[in-house]
Every structure is written in C-alpha cells, then in structure tokens.
Amino acid sequence: NSVRAPVILEPPDLSDVTTRVSVSLPAILDERVAWLSGYLLGDGYIQQKAPRGGSPYILKFAVTPNLEAELIRRLQEAFGVEPRLVSIASTQKCKEVIVGSVAVLRFFEQSVGIRGVKYAKLRVPDTILRSPARVVDAFLTGLFLADGYWPRSKSGRKMPYLTTVSESFAREVAALIQWIGDSVAIRRAEAKRLGRSA
C-alpha cells in the first residue's frame, strides 16, 4: 500500500440557506466521517423533498439497539448536532436516527461525494477511494455494521457478508477490501434466496 495523505474536503455550498443551525463541518475526511459515510451508504437515506407535513433536508439512519448510542455519539462528535431517535411504525427491530440539517446533508453530498443512496446507483465516493488505509477501513466498518452480517461458516468461523443490488458497488467495495490487505470474494445470489421477489 502506498501512503496516502488525508483528503481535504471542500465546504458545501450553503449560500442559499437562510436559516442555519450551528453545526461544525469537518475539513478533513478522517475516520469519523468515513465511518458515518459507510453507515449512510449501508442503511441511510437522504431526504431532500418534504413528505406531507414533514421536513425536507434530513438524513435518516436505520439503527438496531446495539448501535444506537454509538451512531448518535459519532454524529454529535463529528458535527455538534443533536440527532433524534424515533420509532419506526412497521418494525420493532430497529429505529431511525434523524439529523435535520441542510448543512450536514450537503456536507455528505457535496464535500464527501455521496450522490444519493438509491440501491441500484450506489457508488463508493471518490474521496474514500483516494483516502489512506485507516480511513478506508473506517468506511468499510461503518458500511458492514449498517448492512453486513456475520454468519458462521462450516468450520465455525464468522465470515462477514454484504449484499447489494449494485454490481459496480460490490466491485468497488471488494477493491477497497483487497487494497487494505484482506481477502474478498464476490458471489451472485438469486433474488429468491434473499427474500426478494425480483
């Protein structure tokens, strides 16, 4: 691995934002931002248009009870925000952590380079691809904590898995895993085996 310098982030354009909540936006893509970026791509949602009676410009993270405190703490440390933890009507297995800040939303979009989180169009941000190994590792950790699972193999060893509908995203993630020195394999799964109809 060649030694890479940390990526310096351009501040997002907030010139059209009239009401600003005080947040701090990191100037460098460090492990904190990388972990949150991976988690956002794994189990997050960027909402720019307001649903009926709701607020636009929010970030939503689905979170299981074992990760609630860590996710909230990381958001507080990185941005100085107070996220809200809300229940999801359709499930008791997880909740949503919500950040209602246009500055933080645009930070992830414009500074980090996360262009939405639609599953078929997922991409690893270029800023992550140019980052040092420790930052890439933090990104992968956040991604796998959000959307991975660790079933036991026949030998009893836990093997991390990540499923995605985006083949290009799978290849980018695999390349990052190899770059930091771990082995990886990509397998195509049938939709029915994943509990999906198509």
N, C-alpha and C positions, 0 to 999 in steps of 0.2 A: 504493500500500500504506500502510495506517495503521500507525503504530509501536505494537507490542505489547510489553508487559512480559513478562519470562520467567515461566513458570508455576512457582509454588511447589508442591512436591509434599508431600502428606500422607504421613507414615510408615506403612508397612504394620502391620497387627495381628499381633504376634508373641507375644501373651500366652499362647498355648497351647504355645509352643515351649520345651521343657525343655533341650535341648542346643543351644547356639548356637556356631557357628564365627564368629570375629571377622571381620566384613565392614564396609565403610563404605557407607552408603546415601546417595546424593546428595539434597540438599534442594531443588534446582532442576533443572528439565528443561532441561539445556543440550545443546550439540551432541553431546557424548559419549554421553549417554543416548539422544538422538534417533536417532543412527546405529545404536546397538545395538538399539533398538526396531524400526527399519525392517528391520534384518537378521533379527531374531527373527521378524517377520511374514513375511518373504520366504522364509526357509529354516530356521526354527527349530521347536522342539517343546517344549511344556510338559508334563512328566510328573508327575502328582500321585499316581498309584497305582503301587505296586511291581509290576513283572512278576515272573515266577517267579525267585526268587533275586536280584532286583535291588533297587535303592534307589528309594524314592519321592522326590518333590520335587526333580526335577532339570530343568535346562534343557539342551537339545541344539541345537547349531547345525551344520548340514552346511556344510562348507567345502572349497573347492578349494585346491590347494597354494599358489597365488599370494596367497591371502588368510589363510592360517593364522596367520602371525606378527602381522598387523595385528589380526585378531579377538581373539587371545589378549592382545595388548598393551592393546587398548581395554577388555577385561573386567578386566584387572589394574588399570589406571588408574582405572576408574570405581568398582570395588568392593573392590579389595585382595584378590581371590581368586586362586587358582592353578588355572586350568582344566586339564582333562585332554584330551589329543589322542589319539583312538583310531581304529583302522581300522574300516571297515565291511566285513563279510564279503561282501556282494553286489556291491561295486564297488571298483575301484582309482582311480576318477576323483576321489573326494573322501573326506574323513574326517569324524569328528564331534568337535566341541569340546564338552565336558561341564562344566557347573557344578553341583555337588551342594550347593546351599544353599537352604533353605526361605526364608530372608530375601530373597535375590536373586529367587527365583521370585515371592514375594508382592509384592516391590517392583514388578516388571513388571506383575503382575495388578492390585494394589490402588492403587499410587501412580501408575503411568503409565496404567493402564486397559486393558491388553491382556487381553481376556477369552477366552483360549484361542486356538489358531491353526488351527482346523478351516477348510479352504479355503473352503467354501461360506458360512461365517459370519464371514469376515474383515471387520474394520472398522478404520478409522483411529481411534486413540484420541482422545477429546475433548481431552485435554491437548495433543496435537500440533496439532489444529485451532485451538487458542487461542494457539499459540506464535508468537514472532517469525519473520520470514522465514529468518534464518540457521539456526534450529533446524529449521524445516520442510525446508529444503534438505538438512541433515544427515540427517534421517529418510528423505528420498527417495533420497539417495545410498546409505545402508545397504540400503534396500529393493531398489534396482536392482542393486547389487553382488551381493546374495544371489540374486535371482530374475529379473533382467533379462538381456537380451542385445543386442548391437550389430551387427546385420548391415549390410552396405554397401548403399546404395540404387543405382539405376541410374547415378546421377551420381558414384558412388564415395564419397559422404558416409556416415559412420556414423550410423545412426538408432537411438536406444535404444528397446527394446520391453519391455513387461512383460505376461505372460499371467496371467490369473486366472480361476477359475470363478465368482467372485463379481462380479456386475454392479454391486452397490452399492459394493463396494470399488474397482472400476475407476473409478466416477464420483467417489468421494471423492479418490482419488489424482490424477485428472485435474484436479479443482478446486484441489488444492494446487499442482500444476504451473502452472496458469494464474495462481494468486494470487501466486506468486513471479516471474511475468513470462515464462514460457516457453510456447510453443505446444504443443498436445497434440491428439490425435485418438483416439477410441475406436472400435475395429472388432470386430465379432463374427466369431469364427473357428469353422470347423467342427471338431468333435471329431476326425475322422479326420486332418485336416491337422496336428493337434497330437500325433498318435501315440496318441490315446486311443480306446478302443472305445465309450465312451458319455459 
